């Protein structure tokens, strides 16, 4: 409980630093680019168009509002993937800061998460424009994207803290995470509707046991199908996310002073 209180105290104390660091990183990404911030729009749009062409034209996918369907999945996956893969070497890549100045290590992840959530926000704006273009009906159900995004954020942050810790101890962890994430990518229904393509135990396992697949499906329900999300499922994953965060916070605080020696 002490570590949890300290966690929220540090989040409040270092939040301004995390925001400034995120802004600086976002500016540096496009500093030497002719198109500047437009790349944050062009890049996801290009990937979406490629995937839509492959799966709707080549593989003849007839899912309603398929472009929006794919974009919702890609945007959620991109955030989840960045949070996990980016956290593994986060302490190592900031060894200069870690070895010279004290800063709670999860603040590094907090700063990174701000850049990732900002890009997801841009993708959401593009998605809404795409939905209008495709004639997707809007309703109040779309407001449920807020708790879904919050739960996915909390879950990704918790997993990220744990990976950040073990990334210091095991150099090969980043390669392993890349393989695991690639496998999860194809099992998450980014390009297909798990509820329509699969059934029985396999459908249940992929939707209920895979948090990113579950969140994608719930986002599509409230954004494209004008349905309520699974409140029971959201509650379960929220409890899991909180538990993982508590574990991650305790691990980071327990090893706080050892990272500078290891790196």
C-alpha positions as CSV (number, residue, x, y, z in Angstrom):
1,X,0.0,0.0,0.0
2,X,2.9,2.3,0.7
3,X,4.3,1.8,-2.8
4,X,0.9,2.6,-4.3
5,X,0.6,5.9,-2.4
6,X,4.2,6.7,-3.4
7,X,3.3,5.9,-7.1
8,X,0.5,8.4,-7.2
9,X,2.5,11.0,-5.4
10,X,5.3,10.6,-7.9
11,X,2.9,10.7,-10.9
12,X,1.6,14.0,-9.6
13,X,5.1,15.3,-8.9
14,X,6.7,14.4,-12.2
15,X,3.8,14.7,-14.5
16,X,4.9,18.1,-15.9
17,X,8.3,16.6,-16.7
18,X,6.6,13.6,-18.4
19,X,4.5,16.0,-20.5
20,X,7.4,18.2,-21.5
21,X,9.5,15.1,-22.4
22,X,6.7,13.7,-24.5
23,X,6.3,17.1,-26.3
24,X,10.0,17.2,-27.0
25,X,10.0,13.7,-28.4
26,X,7.0,14.4,-30.7
27,X,8.7,17.6,-32.0
28,X,12.0,15.7,-32.6
29,X,10.2,13.1,-34.6
30,X,9.2,15.6,-37.3
31,X,11.8,18.2,-36.8
32,X,13.7,17.4,-40.1
33,X,10.6,16.4,-42.1
34,X,9.2,18.5,-44.9
35,X,5.7,17.4,-44.1
36,X,6.2,17.8,-40.4
37,X,3.2,16.7,-38.3
38,X,1.3,15.6,-41.4
39,X,3.2,12.3,-41.1
40,X,1.2,11.4,-38.1
41,X,-1.8,11.4,-40.4
42,X,-0.2,10.1,-43.6
43,X,1.5,7.0,-42.0
44,X,-1.6,5.4,-40.4
45,X,-3.7,6.2,-43.4
46,X,-1.2,4.5,-45.8
47,X,-1.1,1.4,-43.7
48,X,-4.9,1.3,-43.5
49,X,-5.3,1.7,-47.3
50,X,-2.8,-1.1,-47.9
51,X,-4.5,-3.5,-45.5
52,X,-8.0,-2.7,-46.7
53,X,-6.9,-3.3,-50.3
54,X,-5.3,-6.7,-49.4
55,X,-8.1,-8.0,-47.3
56,X,-11.2,-6.5,-49.0
57,X,-10.1,-6.8,-52.6
58,X,-7.6,-9.7,-52.7
59,X,-9.3,-11.8,-50.0
60,X,-12.8,-10.5,-50.7
61,X,-13.7,-9.5,-47.1
62,X,-17.3,-8.3,-47.0
63,X,-17.3,-6.9,-43.4
64,X,-19.5,-3.8,-43.2
65,X,-17.6,-0.5,-43.0
66,X,-14.4,-2.5,-43.5
67,X,-12.1,0.5,-43.8
68,X,-13.3,1.9,-40.4
69,X,-13.2,-1.7,-39.0
70,X,-9.5,-2.1,-39.9
71,X,-8.5,1.4,-38.8
72,X,-10.1,1.0,-35.3
73,X,-8.1,-2.3,-34.9
74,X,-4.9,-0.9,-36.3
75,X,-5.0,2.2,-34.0
76,X,-5.7,0.1,-30.9
77,X,-3.0,-2.4,-31.8
78,X,-0.4,0.3,-32.6
79,X,-0.9,1.8,-29.1
80,X,-0.7,-1.6,-27.4
81,X,2.3,-2.7,-29.5
82,X,4.2,0.5,-28.9
83,X,3.6,0.4,-25.1
84,X,4.9,-3.2,-24.7
85,X,7.7,-3.2,-27.2
86,X,8.9,0.3,-26.3
87,X,9.0,-0.5,-22.6
88,X,11.5,-3.3,-22.7
89,X,14.6,-1.3,-23.3
90,X,13.3,2.0,-21.9
91,X,15.6,2.1,-18.9
92,X,18.6,1.0,-20.9
93,X,18.0,3.6,-23.6
94,X,17.8,6.3,-20.8
95,X,20.9,5.1,-18.9
96,X,22.4,8.6,-19.0
97,X,19.4,10.0,-17.1
98,X,19.0,7.0,-14.9
99,X,22.6,6.9,-13.7
100,X,22.9,10.7,-13.0
101,X,19.5,11.9,-11.8
102,X,16.9,10.2,-9.6
103,X,13.6,9.8,-11.3
104,X,11.0,7.1,-10.7
105,X,11.5,4.7,-13.6
106,X,7.8,4.4,-14.4
107,X,7.9,8.2,-15.2
108,X,9.9,7.2,-18.3
109,X,7.1,4.9,-19.3
110,X,4.5,7.6,-18.5
111,X,6.2,10.1,-20.8
112,X,6.4,7.5,-23.6
113,X,2.7,6.6,-23.1
114,X,1.8,10.3,-23.6
115,X,3.3,10.2,-27.1
116,X,1.6,6.9,-27.9
117,X,-1.8,8.1,-26.6
118,X,-1.4,11.3,-28.6
119,X,-0.9,9.4,-31.8
120,X,-3.9,7.2,-31.0
121,X,-6.0,10.3,-30.5
122,X,-5.0,11.5,-34.0
123,X,-6.0,8.1,-35.3
124,X,-9.3,8.3,-33.6
125,X,-10.0,11.7,-35.3
126,X,-9.1,10.1,-38.7
127,X,-11.4,7.2,-37.8
128,X,-14.4,9.5,-37.1
129,X,-13.8,11.3,-40.4
130,X,-13.7,7.9,-42.2
131,X,-16.9,6.7,-40.4
132,X,-18.7,9.9,-41.6
133,X,-17.4,9.3,-45.1
134,X,-18.7,5.6,-45.0
135,X,-22.0,6.6,-43.6
136,X,-21.6,4.8,-40.2
137,X,-24.5,5.6,-37.9
138,X,-23.5,7.6,-34.8
139,X,-25.1,7.1,-31.4
140,X,-24.4,7.7,-27.7
141,X,-22.8,4.2,-27.6
142,X,-19.7,5.8,-29.0
143,X,-19.1,7.4,-25.6
144,X,-18.1,4.0,-24.3
145,X,-14.8,4.3,-26.1
146,X,-13.6,6.3,-23.2
147,X,-13.7,3.5,-20.5
148,X,-12.4,1.0,-23.1
149,X,-9.4,3.2,-23.9
150,X,-8.7,3.9,-20.2
151,X,-8.8,0.1,-19.4
152,X,-6.4,-0.7,-22.3
153,X,-4.1,2.2,-21.2
154,X,-4.0,1.0,-17.6
155,X,-3.4,-2.6,-18.6
156,X,-0.6,-1.7,-21.1
157,X,1.0,0.5,-18.5
158,X,1.1,-2.3,-16.0
159,X,2.5,-4.8,-18.4
160,X,5.0,-2.1,-19.6
161,X,6.3,-1.6,-16.1
162,X,7.0,-5.3,-15.7
163,X,8.7,-5.6,-19.1
164,X,10.7,-2.5,-18.3
165,X,12.1,-4.2,-15.2
166,X,13.0,-7.5,-16.8
167,X,14.3,-5.7,-19.9
168,X,17.2,-4.5,-17.7
169,X,18.0,-8.1,-16.6
170,X,17.6,-10.0,-19.9
171,X,19.1,-8.5,-23.1
172,X,17.2,-10.9,-25.3
173,X,13.8,-10.0,-23.9
174,X,13.1,-7.4,-26.6
175,X,13.5,-10.1,-29.4
176,X,11.2,-12.5,-27.5
177,X,8.6,-9.8,-27.1
178,X,8.7,-9.0,-30.8
179,X,8.0,-12.6,-31.6
180,X,5.2,-12.8,-29.1
181,X,3.6,-9.5,-30.2
182,X,3.7,-10.7,-33.9
183,X,1.8,-13.8,-32.9
184,X,-0.7,-11.8,-30.9
185,X,-1.2,-9.5,-33.8
186,X,-2.5,-12.2,-36.1
187,X,-4.7,-13.7,-33.3
188,X,-6.3,-10.4,-32.4
189,X,-8.7,-9.9,-35.3
190,X,-7.2,-6.7,-36.7
191,X,-8.4,-7.7,-40.2
192,X,-11.2,-10.0,-39.4
193,X,-14.2,-10.3,-37.0
194,X,-13.4,-13.0,-34.5
195,X,-17.1,-13.3,-33.6
196,X,-18.0,-14.0,-37.2
197,X,-15.1,-16.1,-38.4
198,X,-14.7,-18.3,-35.3
199,X,-16.9,-20.0,-32.8
200,X,-16.9,-22.2,-29.7
201,X,-14.0,-22.4,-27.4
202,X,-11.5,-20.8,-29.9
203,X,-13.6,-17.7,-30.2
204,X,-14.0,-17.5,-26.4
205,X,-10.3,-17.9,-25.8
206,X,-9.2,-15.3,-28.4
207,X,-11.8,-12.7,-27.3
208,X,-11.7,-13.2,-23.6
209,X,-8.1,-14.3,-23.0
210,X,-6.5,-11.7,-25.3
211,X,-6.9,-8.2,-23.9
212,X,-6.1,-6.3,-27.1
213,X,-8.5,-8.6,-29.1
214,X,-11.2,-7.9,-26.5
215,X,-10.7,-4.1,-26.6
216,X,-10.7,-4.0,-30.4
217,X,-14.0,-6.0,-30.5
218,X,-15.5,-3.7,-27.8
219,X,-14.4,-0.6,-29.7
220,X,-16.0,-1.9,-32.9
221,X,-19.2,-2.7,-31.1
222,X,-19.7,0.8,-29.7
223,X,-18.4,2.6,-32.8
224,X,-19.7,0.6,-35.7
225,X,-22.4,-1.7,-34.5
226,X,-24.3,0.7,-32.2
227,X,-24.1,-1.8,-29.3
228,X,-23.3,-1.6,-25.6
229,X,-19.9,-3.0,-24.6
230,X,-19.5,-6.1,-22.4
231,X,-19.6,-4.5,-19.0
232,X,-18.7,-7.7,-17.3
233,X,-15.7,-8.2,-19.6
234,X,-14.6,-4.6,-19.0
235,X,-14.9,-5.1,-15.2
236,X,-12.8,-8.3,-15.3
237,X,-10.0,-6.7,-17.4
238,X,-10.0,-3.6,-15.2
239,X,-9.4,-5.8,-12.1
240,X,-6.7,-7.6,-14.0
241,X,-5.1,-4.3,-15.1
242,X,-5.1,-2.9,-11.6
243,X,-3.6,-6.1,-10.2
244,X,-0.8,-6.1,-12.9
245,X,-0.1,-2.4,-12.1
246,X,0.2,-3.2,-8.4
247,X,2.7,-5.9,-9.2
248,X,4.6,-3.6,-11.6
249,X,4.7,-0.8,-9.1
250,X,6.1,-3.0,-6.3
251,X,8.7,-4.5,-8.6
252,X,9.9,-1.1,-9.8
253,X,10.1,0.3,-6.2
254,X,11.8,-2.8,-4.9
255,X,14.6,-2.6,-7.5
256,X,14.7,1.2,-7.9
257,X,18.2,1.7,-6.7
258,X,19.7,-1.3,-8.5
259,X,19.1,-0.3,-12.1
260,X,21.9,2.3,-12.3
261,X,24.4,-0.5,-11.1
262,X,23.1,-3.0,-13.7
263,X,23.2,-0.7,-16.7
